[in-house]
Amino acid sequence: MASSIIEASNLSKFYPPRTKAVENISFQVEEGEVFGFLGPNGAGKTTTIRMLTTLASITSGKAQVAGFDVSRNAAKVRESIGVVPQELTADDELKGIENLNLIGKLHHVPQSQMSERARDLLKLFDLEDASDRRVRTYSGGMRRRLQMAMGLVHSPKILFLDEPTLGLDIQTRTKVWEYIKKLNESGLSVFMTTHYLEEADGLCDRIAIIDHGVIKVLDTPTRLKEKIGGSVLEFEVSNDGVVDLSDFLKGIPSVTGVSREGATYRVKVPNTEEALPTIVSGVTARGMKISQISFVKPSLDEVFLEVTGRTMREEEGTQESWIQNVNMGRASG
């Protein structure tokens, strides 16, 4: 059984005078897994990362990272972790290779190892051809990839990724996902936050959803989706909505939820194959026909909605507005 590389026990963070950022959260991250930490804006994600990476003090509770107590052995924790923050911290006036060498010096990587290490990282992130260019000439995706390389210079045991694909187009995001998979396959443990639920679903071994500073659920993506009640069967009948089928549908033993909009019904069922024959025969017996039908498997979007009361699309809109405001501020400055 894998050992835990992160252990948080009743971890809390309060800011004066009475602002609660994180309250009594407990969880473990197993060595070698990709652990997703999801939640609405302001839910406590970044604060948790800041505590685990020694950038913010712990109000109460305990945390161990890579076997070291975060409060008592902060230096050892920093030696064991790589951090890729939301903000891009590479020096624009330095070349890509110079940024890597600078981080290597800060982490006391022996010069004899640094040259090979930098070359390997530039190759891994497809930045070899840009290594001697100043970072100010890099695209957004290249900057993100360089940022990840900088987080790995000192060969950490665990990599913290705070919104690693924020603001990137889908093609670049997909490429970054591939890099994360490669890193994990090599044995690196990953703790990541993201606003892209398909990203979390495809990458993470387990996911925790935090809201208002409290962890609401923690499980594998598959089990989280299973817990919300199976698939959704959506169909439209050809009676223009005159006859209401809701009571009939609710009376089917395997149905766990029914909603209707005109002649369109959404039926939540644990097993669509079992419920479908009963639904079709019941509709036919009432002199109606099903004009179209579709099946929707549970998604992390539905899990997120059920846990937090809002969709991640709403959160993305908030985040995009924030990004636009920042960019407008830069442009005006």
Secondary structure, DSSP 8 states (H G I E B T S, - for coil): ---EEEEEEEEEEEETTTEEEEEEEEEEEETT-EEEEE-STTSSHHHHHHHHTTSS--SEEEEEETTEETTT-HHHHHHHEEEE-SS--S-TTSBHHHHHHHHHHHTT--HHHHHHHHHHHHHHTT-GGGTTSBGGG--HHHHHHHHHHHHHTT--SEEEEESTTTT--HHHHHHHHHHHHHHHHTT-EEEEE-S-HHHHHHH-SEEEEEETTEEEEEE-HHHHHHTTTSEEEEEEETTTT-S--HHHHHTSTT--EEEEETTEEEEEES-HHHHHHHHHHHHHHTT--EEEEEEE---HHHHHHHHHSS-HHHHHHHHHHHHHHHHHHHHH-
